[in-house]
């Protein structure tokens, strides 16, 4: 009785002082209801005429977004012959399990998985600004003009999410863990197609997913709150069975299933073996990779891991000695785990940043050993979902400064992923002003050149 009285007092105080944002963070029905609202609102939009092939190779995408831009010379395009002014202390690239392919010396675990991925060493767009380069890589369009285009994640959510009859509780486009913040991911498609950013940290227990899992609140207390809210819902009791409240009641039921039922358990990493979690790395990136595997295993079409810490203008190599081992463990374990579970054939893994970093180390003040932004040539990696591993596409020159062979533009890569996902590259998106927009197109004067050599 005293416990119930205390809960009533806390609830009364909460109604006076808690903001809507606090309710979301607390994992209450309001927060989960906000998360579910787009799915409920869009349930009528499923359209069997959407141009998605039933024979698509790929069902999902895991995008590892290297926020800030990784150095291609330190990762997948080493240039030891360029000398210390370019490669710094990383002058001993290592062989992989594929003859003839070498990668950076700080990636020994990924070297053992090279048969599973393809390296694109001739990515290019020539843009050196974070926001504009991010927009270019994520949409395949040059910035500017009157149309703000949606990202790949939003397009996949559009065609393979709600409009394709997506019925799962978990949203079809998820970002682990913080929003990317460089551009509007949904573009003209609007907020319904924005990703759900989980917040929290999957390396902590529990993983406090915003609106679903609340740190410091037990399952029993959540159940107690649910009962209390039911007792306080006098309007619902008075209008029991009213059709006007039926959709709200269904949204509430689904919200509680996310918070307290089986649907939300996908975020519970404690269900994984400790050895596997350790192999991924007990850090935010490593556990995000494991979380991404769980999400695609649950049928989520698009997951982005927003991996920060790669904008290394100063003390670049010190940062790389911290960052690269985490990247190596998490990325390599993700590929191996997906393969072991027979998920890699149906999951595209896409590793990229908005650009690379200057091949020549900037040793002069104030940089003192940093690397700047570099969009002239950089590397990306793709695996799974119909992409063949153990191959290299394109090449940079001897110092990694320009494209030497087979330039690959963002629209080439995106069109290739759409093909494997069964999304027709000639499909149209409906703009809210009433006209149609091509799902992907090359810039004026260019053409789309799909990556047929690895498909």
N, C-alpha and C positions, 0 to 999 in steps of 0.2 A: 504494500500500500504506500509506504514511504517512497519507494523507488518510483512508483507511478506519479506521486505528487511532485517529486523532483523533476521528472521528465516534463510534466505539465508546466512547472515554473520555468524550466529552461526553454520550452517551446514558446511560452508567452514572451519571455525576454527576447528570443530570436525574432519573433514577429515585429518587435519594436526596433531592433538594432541591426539585424543582419541584412546586408544588401543582397540583391539578386546574384551578384558575383560570388558572395560568400556561400549562398545556397549551392551554387554549382560546385564550388571547391569542397563543400561538405558532403557531396555525393548524394544529395537528397533528390527527390523525384523531379523537382523543378529543373535541376541541372541535366539529369538524364533525359527528361522530356524535351529539353532544347536540343539535345543530341539526336533524338529520334524524330523530331518534327519534320525535317526534310524528307525522311523515308515515308512518313504518313502522308505528307502533302503530295508526294510525287508518285504514289502508288498507282494513280490513274494514268500516268504517262507512259507506261510500258507499251511499246509499239513493235509488233512483230515484223514491220517493214524496215526497221533500222538496218543499215547496211553492215551487219556483223556476220561473218562467215561462221557457219556451224562447225566447219572443219579447222578452226584456228588451232595452231600448235600451242600457243601460250594462253594461259588463263589469267596470270597475274604478273605484276612487275614489282620488284624490290629495287628502288632507286637509292643508291648510296650517294648522297649529295655532299660533296667536299666543299663546305661553305668557306669561301675565301680564295679557293683555287690552289690545288696541289702542284708541286714542281714536277714536271714530267721527267727531268733528268735524275731526280732522286727516287723515282718510283718505277715506271714502266718503259722509260726510254733513256737508259744510262749512256753517258758519253765519256768514258774514261780517257779516250784519246784527246779530248779537248783540253785536258790539263786542269790544274787545281783552280784556276780562275773561273772555271765552269762547274766542275764536279765537287769542289771543296774536298772534304775528307772522305766522301763516298766515291772512291776511285776503284773499287773492286766489285763490279757487278757479278752476279752469281748465275750459274746455269740453272735451267728449270728441268722438269721432267719431260720436256719436249726438246728434241735435238735442235740446236741452232737458235733457241730463244733464251736470252738472258734478261734479267730484271735487276732492280736495285738491291744492293747487298743487305739492306735492312728488312727485306721481305722474304725470308727463307721458307716460311710456311706456305706463302702464296706460290713460291717457286715449285712446290710439290703438287700444286693443283693446276698448273698451267695447261694441262690437257683439257680442262673444263672451260677455259675462257679464251676469248680473242682480244687482242690488244689493237686499238686504233691509234696509231702513232702520228697521224696526219690530220687530226681535228683542227679546224681553223674557222675564224670569223673576223679576226682583226680588231676586236673591241677590247678596250682595257679598263672600262669602268664596271664596277661590281653590278650595279643595278641593270645597266643595259646589257651586259654580257649574260647575266643570269636570265634575263627575259629572252635573249636570243637562244640560249641553250635549251631552255625549258619549253619554249613555244615553237622554235624553228623560224621565227620572224624577226626581222630587224625592228628595233624600236622606232617610234615615231608614227605619224599618221593618226587617223581619227578612230581606228579600231584598236581596242585593247584585247589581245588574243588570250585564250585560255592555255594553261600549261598542259603537258602530256597527261599528268595525273587527273586533271579535270575532264579532259577529253575521254580518257579511259573510263572515268566514273560516269560520264554522260552516256557512252555507248554500252559499256559492260556492267554498269551499276544499276541505278534505279530504272532506267528506260528498258533494260533487258530483263526486268522482273526480279531484280535483286531483292531477296526476302530476308536476309540475315539482319540481326539486331545491330551488329557492328557496322558503322558507316563504310562505304566502299572505297574511300580515299582517306588515308590516315598518315599523319606526320609524327614521327618519333624524334624528339619530344617537343621541341619548341618550333613555332612558326618560322618559316624561312625569312620573311621580312624584307626581301629584296624586290618583290614585285607582287602584283595581285594574281594569285594562282588561278582563280576562276575566270578572270577576264570578263568578257561580256556575257558569259553564261550566268554570272551572278552568284550570290552567296550560297545558294543551294548546292553548288558544286565546289565550294571551298573545302579544303581538307579539314578533318577533325584533328587538331593538335592535342596530343595526350597530356602534355605537361609532365611533371613528376620526373622520376629517375628510375629506370628499370633495374639499376644496380642496387637499389634500396628495397627493403622489405617492410611493408608492402610497396609495390609499385603504385603510387598514388595517382591514378588516372583521373583527370579532371572530370567531375560529374559522375564517376562510376565507383572508384575506390578512394576512400578517405582515410588518410593516415590517422591513427589514434582512435578510430571508431570501430568497435567490434561488430561482428555480424549480429550478435544478440541485440546490441543497442540499435542497430539499423532496423531490426524487426520490431523492436519496441516502439521506435518512432513511427513505423508504418501503421502499427495498430492505433497509436495515439492520433495520428492524422486522420485515420478512418473514423475514429470516434468524434473528432471535431468537424467532420465534413457534414454539417447539418443540411446543406443544400442538396448534396448528393443523396442523402437519405430521403429528403422530402420529394425529390424528383426521380426516385429509383425507377429504372426502366424507360426513362424519357429518351427519345432518339437524339435529342440535342446534346446529351451528355455521353452518348455511346462512344464516339470517337475519342473524347477526352479520357474516358475510362479505359479504353484499349491502350492509349498512349501511356497511361499510368501503369497498367499491367506490364507493358513491355519495358518501361523504365525500371520497374522493380525487378524484372527478370535480369536486366543488365546489372543492377546493383547487387542483388541477392541470389539470383538464379544461376543456371549453367552458362548463359551467354557471356557473362562477365568473367568467367573463369579463364578465358583465353589470355587474360592479362596477368594471371597468377603464375609467375615464373618459378614459384616454389614447387610446382608439380614436375619440374625438370630435374634430372639427376644432377647431383653436385659436380660430378666429374665433367659432365657436358658443359655446365655453366662455367666451370673453371677453364675449360678449353677455349670457349668463346672470349674469355677475359672478364674478370669481375670489375668492370668499369662501365660507364654509361654507353659507350659505343658498342662494346662486346655484347652487353645484354640487350641493346637495341637490335642488334643483328639476330639474336635468338628470338626476341619478341617478333621481329618481322617474319621469321620462319613460321612461328605459331599462327600469325595472322593469315598468311597465304594458305597455310594448312587448313585454316578455318574457312577459306573461300573468299577472303578480301582481295579485290582485284588490284589495288594499287597502294603500296606502302613506301613512304619516303623516310629514310634515316637522315636527319639533318645533322651532319657531323661537323661541328665548328672547330676552329683553331688552326686554319690553314692559311690565314692572311699574314704571312711571316715577312714583314718588311725589315724587321730587326731580329738579330739572334736566331736566324733561320735554322741553322744546324743544331743548335741546342733544342729548339722546339721539335725538330724532326726526330731527335733521339728519344723524345717522349712519345710523340704521336705515331711514328711508323710502326713500332712494335704492337701498339693497340690495333692499328689498322690491319696489320698482318694477321694477328690472331683472330680477330672478329670476322674479317672478310673470308679468310681461308676456311674457318670453321663453318661459316654459312654455306659456302659452296659444297663442302664435304657433307654437311648435314642434309642439305637439300638433295644431294645425289643419293645418299644412303637411304633416304625416305622416298625415293623415286618422285621427287617433286621438281627436280631441276629441269626435266624435259618440258614441264608446263609452266615454269617460272622464269621470266627474264630478270636477270640481275644486271643493273646498269650503274656503273661506277663513273662518276664525272664530277668536275667542278665547273665553275663558270668560265674559267680559262686556266692556263698554266702560269708559270712564274718565270721571270727573266732567266735565260740560261746562264748568262754571266753574273756571277755573284757581285752584289753591290757592296764593296768593301769600304767605300769612302763614307765619311760622316754625312748625315747622321745615321746612316743605315748600318754601318759596321758589321757587315756580314749578313745582309738580308737579300731577299729576292722580291722584285716588284711584280706588278700585274703583267700578263703576257697572253694576248689573244691571237697572235700571229700563227702559232702552232702549239698544240698541247696534246695530251693523251686522254683516251677514255678506254674503258674495259666493258665488254658485254659477255654474258654467259647465259646458257639455258634458253628455254622457250623456243628452240629452233635455230639458235645461233650455234655454229660449230666451234668447238674449242681447239686449242693448240695451234692457233694461226695468228699472224700479224698482218694488219691491213695498213698500207701506206708507210711512209718513212719521212723523218725530218733530216736536215742536212747534218754534216759532221759535228756541228756545235749545237744542234737542236734549236736553231734560230729561225728557220723557214721550212716550209713544206718542200720536200725533195720529190716525193712521188705520191700520187693518188690522194689529192685533197679530199677530205670528208667534211662536209658542212653539216650543221645541226639538222637541217631539213632532210638530209640523206639518211641520217641515223634514225630520226623520228619516223620517217616514212617506212623504214625497214621494220621498226618495232610494231608499227600499226599493222603492217602486212602479217607479221607473225601472230598478232593478237586477233586477226580476222577483221580488222577495221579497214574498210575500203578507203584508200587514199584520195579517191575522188568524191567521197561522201561530203555532205554539207552540214554545217551547224546553223541553227536558226538564231539570228540576231534578234534581240528584243524590239528593234525598230522595224522588223518585218522583212528584212532581206536575208539571203543565205550567204554563208561564208565557207570557203573550202576548208576541210579539216586540216590540210597541210599543203603548202605550195612553196616552190623555190622563189628566191627573189627575182626581180625583173632582170631578164637577160641570162638567167641560169636555168638549169633543169635539175630535177631530182634524180640522183644517181644511187639507187639502193645498193646495199652491201651484199650483193648476190654472191660474192666470193666466200662469205661465211654463213650463208643461209641454206 
